[in-house]
Amino acid sequence: MHTIPLSEAPCVREPRHAPVAHLVRGGVTEGVHYGSVVVLDATGDAVFRLGDPEAAFYPRSALKPLQAVAMVRAGLPLEGDLLSLAAASHSGEERHLDGTRRILRLAGLSEDRLRNVPDLPFDPAVRDTWVREGRGPSRLAQNCSGKHAAMLYTCVLNDWSLDDYLDPAHPLQQAVADTVQDLTGQRIAHVTVDGCGAPLFAVSLHGLARAVARITTAAPGTPEARVADAMRAHPEMVSGADRDVAALMRAVPGLLAKDGFEGVQVAALPDGRAVAVKIADGANRARIPVAAAALVRAGVDPALLTGFAGETVLGGGEPVGRVRPVAELGEIPEPACA
């Protein structure tokens, strides 16, 4: 049963994005990143909008916390680091590969039952080592393998078929779709296939922020709270030891954060304040500084976010500028010199 009434699906249209970040070199704006931003207060009201947060879009891997909630609702018993891995876009570190193997062992399955797309590890340093060792693309190394292993385990527990677990008509994916609609409070606008092969559901940026806020404010012991607790306790499993998403969760107490390909970032605090960002051109360099500025808009202490002020622009090997959120969002203070 839905706890909030479902609204209609967001409109599928060309998004009316607005400038959200500038690439400034030597005091001159060299480039402009367009996108959309929404900030929710603790009551769930949108207190700041920029661009088009109501248009349908694909959250990509930012949808994984919702997928994990759906699996826990369906009986997935994972906790701690393994539940965090079920919601991860991991770097391919040994901890991630080992965790995926552990989930598969719990399910009584081998790696060849995974149906995600074989790939090299996501983290560049891990990938370089992998290649030097003569290893090729692998389903285990692909950044969504933890989610796929958890999907298979959920199917085993429910006596659902395994070979077609990625079919949108499969009971598992129907359960995921129901959970996405429940948590976002809106009907799904469109269904396609994500890069890893799993069904991907189009919602609005506003709906995504609402969903993650509901996950962070859920009562202790609920599937939502279990997922939030696991991700916050094990941020290195959600992404990787050196990834910005893990650093953001370590920097802001109680924050739940998840990124997605094509410039998507969502984050929510335990009291329900939440932000969601979509960078129109998918540029990763604009995602974190825009999200950090949005978190300041949501009331997070700017001093906690000085490490996320934006990528430095170099000229002749020396800093000559930075990627900066637009003035309407506000500035993140840069770290003090050591």
N, C-alpha and C positions, 0 to 999 in steps of 0.2 A: 504494500500500500504506500502511495506517495505521501510524504509528510507536508509537501507544499503542492498547490495545484500546478499542473503542467500548462505552460503557455505554448503558443504556436511556435513552430520551428522558425529560427531566424531566417531572414531573407537571403537567398543566394543572389548576390550581385557583385559587381566590381567594387571592392571596398573603397570608401571615401577616406583614404588615409591622409594624414597630415604630417608635416615635418616633426620629427621627434628627437633628432640628434644632428649635430653639425660636426663635420671633420674640419677642424681649424688648424691651419698651418701659417705660422708667422703672423698671426692676428687677422688673417683673411679666411673666410669660409670657403674651403676648397671643395667640399662635398656635403650633400644633404641626404640623410636617411629618413624616409617616410615610414609611417607605421600608425599603430593605434595603441591606446593605453586606457585602462580603467582602474580606478581606486575605489574600494568599498570600505565603509566604516564598520564599526563593530555591530551595527544593527543590520548590515547587509545593504544599506543604501549606497548608491554610486555617488560619491562626493567629488569625483573628478573624472572627466572624460576628455580624451583627445583623439582625433581621427574618427574611426567608425567601429567602436567596440560592440555594436549590435548586429553587424553583418555576420553571416555564416563564414566560418573558416575552419581549417584543420589544425587541431592542437598538436598534432604529431605526438612525440613522446611525452609531452606535458599531460597527456591523457592517462599515463600509466598509473598514477595514484588511484584514479577511478577504476581502472581495470583490476587493480589489486583489491580494492574494496569489494568488487563484484565477486572475485574468487573467494575471498574470506566469507562473504555472505553465503557462498555455495559450499562452504565447509572446509576450505583450505586451512590447515592447522598450523601453518608456519608462523614463527615469531622472530623477533630480533633481526639478526643480520640476514637471514634467509628471506624473511618477508620484505625487508628493505630491498634485497636483490630482485624480488618479484616485481618491484616498481621501478627498476633501474634502467638507465642507459649507460651501462658500465664501460670502463676503459679497457677491459681485457686483461687486467692484472691477475696474478695467480689467485688472489683471494676470490675474484669473481668467477674464474673458471672452476675453482674448487667448490664454491658455493653452488654453482649450477649442477655440478656432479652430485653434490649432496642431496639436492632436491630430486634429481632423477633417481638416485638410489632409494630415497623414501618412497618414490612412486613405483619402484621395482622395474625401472625402464633404463634402456641404454641411450647413448647420445644419438644413435641413428633414428630415434623416434622424433627428434626435433624437426620442425618444418620451417624454421626461420632461414633466411638466405645466408649462405656461407660468406664470411668476410674476414678481413684482418682485424686485429685489435684497434680500437678507436684512438687510444692514446698514442701520439707520435713516437715517444721513446719506447713504449712497450711494443709498438708495431715494428720499429726498427730492429729491436732485439729478436723479435719473432722471425723476421725475414732473414736476418743474419744466421739464424739457426736452421734455415732452409725449410721453414714451415709455411704452408700455403693457407688460403682462406679456409675457415672452419665455422661450422654452425655454433660451436661452443664459444669461439672468440668473438662472434658478432655481438654487438652491444645489447641486443634484446634477448639473449639466450636465457637469462634468469626468468624473465617474464614467460617465455615459451615453456620452460621446464615447469614453472608453477601452473601454467594452463594445462599441461599434460597431467600433472598430479591431481588437479581439480577434476579432470575428466575421469581419472582412475577411481577417485573417491566416490564419484556419482554414477559409475558404470556407464559413462558416455563413451561413444566411439572415439578413437584416437587419430586415425588417419586423416579425418576431415575436420579436425578441431578448429581450423582457421576459416571454415565455411561460415559466412554470415548467418546461415540458417541453422547452424549447429546450436544445441542447447547452451553451451558455454557462451558463445557469442551473443545469443539472445539475452542471456543473463547480464552480460556486460552492457548491451544496449539499454536494457531496463535500468541498470544502475546509473548509466550516463544521464538518462532522462530524469531519473529521480533526483540525482545530486545537482544537476544544472537547473532543474525546474523547467526545462523546455524540451520540446520534441526535437529529435534529430533531423537536421535539414537534408543530409545526404550521407551515403555510405560509399566508401571506396576502399582501396587496399594500401596500407602503410608500407614503408620501405622494407620492413622485416617480413611482410606477408600477412600480417594480422589485419582484420577489419579496422577501418578508421572512420570515426564518426564526426561529421561537421556540426559544430555548435557555435555559439557566439563567444567572443572574448569575455563578455560580461557573465555569461553562463559558466564558463570555465572558472573564473574567479569565485563565483558563488559556490561552485561545487567544492573547490579546495578549502574555502572558508568553512563549509559544512563539515568537511573531514576534520579540520583542526578544532572545531568546537563541539564535536560529538562527545557523548557521555563515555566515561571510562569503561573499557571492556567491550565496546561495540566494535564491529568490523572497521568502521571509519577510524576510531581512536587507535585501534591496534595498528593500522597502516601508518597513521601519523606518528605514533610513538616509535615504531620500528625505523622509519625513515629519518627521524630526527636523532635517534640514538646511534644510527650507523650511516652518516652522510657519505662516508667513503664507499659504501656499497651502492648507494644511489647513483654515484657517478664514478669518482676515482679520487685517489689521494691528492692529486694536484689540480683538480677541476674547480672551476669557479662556483658551481652549485654547492659543492661540499663546503667551500670556504665561506659562502654566504650563510649557510645554515650554522656554521661554527661561530660566525661573527655576531649574529642576531639571536639572542636567547629565545628559544621556543619557535623559531621560524621553520616552516615547512616550505621547501622550494623544489621546483622541477622545471627543467628546460625541455625544449623540443627543437628538432631541426626546423630550418627556415625561420629562425629568429623568434622563437616563442619562449616566454618565461612566465611562470606563475609562482606566486609566493603568498603565504597566509600565516598570520599570527594566531596564537591560542584563543584570543578574544574575538576572532572573526574578521579583523581587518585584513584586507587582501588586495593584491595587485595582479594584473595580468597585462602582458606586453606582447605585441606582434610587430616585428620589424618587416616592412613590406618586401624589401629585397632579400630577406633572409640573412642579412649580414650579422655574423656573430659578434663583431666588435661593438655594435650598438646595443645589443641585447642587455648586457649587465649594467652599464651606466644608466640606461633608461629605466630599468627595473629598480636600481638603487634610488634614483631620483623619485620614482613613484612611491617607494617605501618611505622616504622622507615625507612625501605628501600624506602618507597614511599615518604619520606620527612617530616613525622610528627615529631614534636619536641619530643625527647625521654623523656624530663622532664614531658610531659603530660601522659606518659605511665608507670611511675614507679610502679603504683599499679597493673600492669599486668605482673610482672616479672616472675611469675611461682609459682606453688604450693611448699610450703616448705616441705622438707622431715624431719621427726622427728626420733630421736633415744633416747629412754628413756625419751620421753617427751620434749626433747630439739632439736632445729634445727641443723641438721647435713648435709644438702644438699638442693637441689632444682631441679625442672624440668626446664631445660634450653634449649633454641633454639640452634641448631648446630651453630658452629662458622661461617659458610658460610652465615647464616642469620644475625648474630650479636647478641649482648647482650642487654637486657633491664636493665637499672640501677635499683638496688633495692632501696626501700624507705629508706630514712635516719632514723636513730633511733630517737625516740621521746625524 
